[in-house]
Amino acid sequence: FETVPEVLGVGHCSFVTSADGREDWILYHTKTKHKKGWNDRHVHAQPFTWAEDGSPQFGKPLAAGVSIDVPSGFSPS
């Protein structure tokens, strides 16, 4: 991930595939303040793509509150 001023302390991530297997998503946490500690972490999810050479293309982490489409194949219960 690239650092952006709107997103602090991007950390630990996991990777998942959408319900229909058409999209890859990165799940990660960020901080809301510059102070030390774990009490200000938020979890984020956003899709990513792949380059022709097989490397992941994560883009930039999205700031909290930015709307994105739900994963493909998602069906609310």
N, C-alpha and C positions, 0 to 999 in steps of 0.2 A: 504494500500500500504506500501511496505517497502521503506525506504529511500535509495537512491543510489547517489553517488557523481556526476553523470552526469545530474541529474534532481533536480532542486531546487524548493522548495516551492510548492509542490503538494497541490492543493486546490480544493475547490468546485467541486462537481461531479454530474453527472446525469447518468442514466442508460437507455439504449435503446435496442431493439431487432432488429436483421437484418431483411431485407425486407421479407425473406422467413420464419422467425420465428425460424431458427435453431441455431442462435448464440446470445449470450448476450454480450453487449459492454458497457464499461465505458467511459464516456467523462469527461475530467477534464482539469484544467489549471495548468500551471507551470510558474515559473519565469526564466528569463535568467541571472539575476544578483543578488547579495546579497543585493543590495541597497533597501531602502524602496520605496514604490510607486506601482502604477498599470500599468505604461506605458511599462512594459517589460513582459507582459503575453502572453503566447502561449497556444492554445487549442490543446489537444491531444485526440485521440480515440484509444482504443485497446480492443480486445476481452478478456473475462474472462470466467472461468468455475465454476462449483459447486462441492463441496465435497459431499460424501455420506450422511453426516449429514445435508445437506442443506445450509451449509455456503458458501459464495462466496470465490473463490480462485483468487485473483487479480494478484498475481505474483508481479513483479517489474515494476515500470513505465518505459516506453521506452524513451530513449533520442531522442531529435529532430533529424530528418533525418534518423531514422531507418525505413527501408521499411517493411511493413507488407501487407498481402493479404487484399483485399477489403472485406467488409462484404458479407456473402453468400446471394445470391439472388439479389445483386446489378446489375442494368442494366443502363449503362450510356445513357442519352437521346441524 
